[in-house]
Amino acid sequence: MKPYVRRNKNDAADAAAICEAAGRLGQRFVPVRSIDNQAELMRHRGRELLSGQRTSLFNALRGHMAEIGAGTWPRSAWSRRRARNTPMS
């Protein structure tokens, strides 16, 4: 159920929906996040961003190395077995 969705999403419609919601009885409001909580969330987002960039960097490097014929870097027992059993062309 979406009680405050209206057509023509714009600032005026959003403001009207906020006023309507604030005027209703029994509304539950979300508490404001503390500075410590916001800092922790920022740290987690930064860590996720760096992790994604690291993965992207290694994937790009692996692709470039494969283009020039350099060996792959097997990371698991399955990939090592596959590399041993697959003939190199």
Rosetta blueprint (number, residue, H / E / L):
1 M L
2 K L
3 P L
4 Y L
5 V L
6 R L
7 R L
8 N L
9 K L
10 N L
11 D H
12 A H
13 A H
14 D H
15 A H
16 A H
17 A H
18 I H
19 C H
20 E H
21 A H
22 A H
23 G H
24 R L
25 L L
26 G L
27 Q L
28 R L
29 F L
30 V L
31 P L
32 V L
33 R L
34 S L
35 I H
36 D H
37 N H
38 Q H
39 A H
40 E H
41 L H
42 M H
43 R H
44 H H
45 R H
46 G H
47 R H
48 E H
49 L H
50 L H
51 S H
52 G H
53 Q H
54 R H
55 T H
56 S H
57 L H
58 F H
59 N H
60 A H
61 L H
62 R H
63 G H
64 H H
65 M H
66 A H
67 E H
68 I L
69 G L
70 A L
71 G L
72 T L
73 W L
74 P L
75 R L
76 S L
77 A H
78 W H
79 S H
80 R H
81 R H
82 R H
83 A H
84 R H
85 N H
86 T L
87 P L
88 M L
89 S L
